[in-house]
Amino acid sequence: MALKRDLMIRLESLRTGTPVSAIVAEQAASSGMWAAGEGMEVLYLVPLMYLVWPILFNLAGRLFAPRSA
């Protein structure tokens, strides 16, 4: 999440021409809103990864299983 946040700040800075420090200051002023948004993303991503993990391992197991003659 921290990496995504930094990338999104830099992307917005490049897109709008606003300095990174101004964007960080704006987010710090409304930090509760940003924390809630990032919390919602985590609440979505953690169960998603938990559910997808076995599927990926099963697919990898089938792809790399030794083939019988």
C-alpha positions in Angstrom: 0.0 0.0 0.0 2.9 2.4 0.8 4.4 1.8 -2.6 1.1 2.3 -4.4 0.6 5.5 -2.4 4.0 6.9 -3.4 3.4 5.9 -7.1 0.0 7.6 -7.1 1.4 10.8 -5.7 4.1 10.9 -8.3 1.7 10.1 -11.1 -0.7 12.9 -10.0 2.3 15.3 -9.7 3.3 14.5 -13.3 -0.2 14.7 -14.6 -1.2 18.0 -13.0 2.1 19.7 -12.6 1.6 20.1 -8.9 4.7 19.7 -6.7 4.8 16.4 -4.7 5.1 18.4 -1.5 1.8 20.2 -2.2 0.0 16.9 -2.8 1.5 15.3 0.3 0.4 18.4 2.3 -3.1 18.2 0.9 -3.3 14.5 1.9 -1.9 15.2 5.4 -4.6 17.8 5.9 -7.3 15.2 5.2 -5.4 12.2 6.5 -8.5 10.5 7.9 -10.1 10.3 4.6 -7.0 8.9 2.9 -6.5 6.4 5.7 -10.1 5.2 5.4 -9.7 4.8 1.6 -6.4 2.8 2.0 -8.0 0.7 4.7 -10.9 -0.2 2.4 -8.3 -1.3 -0.3 -6.6 -3.5 2.3 -9.9 -5.0 3.4 -10.5 -5.9 -0.3 -7.0 -7.1 -1.2 -6.2 -9.3 1.8 -9.2 -11.6 1.4 -8.8 -11.6 -2.4 -5.2 -12.8 -2.1 -6.2 -15.3 0.6 -8.8 -16.8 -1.8 -6.7 -16.7 -5.0 -3.5 -18.2 -3.4 -4.7 -21.9 -3.5 -5.9 -21.5 -7.0 -2.5 -20.2 -8.2 -0.7 -23.0 -6.5 -3.1 -25.6 -8.0 -2.5 -24.2 -11.4 1.2 -24.1 -10.9 1.1 -27.7 -9.7 -0.7 -28.8 -12.8 1.6 -27.0 -15.1 4.8 -28.3 -13.6 3.6 -31.9 -12.7 5.6 -34.7 -14.2 3.9 -36.2 -17.1 3.4 -40.0 -17.2 4.0 -42.0 -20.3 
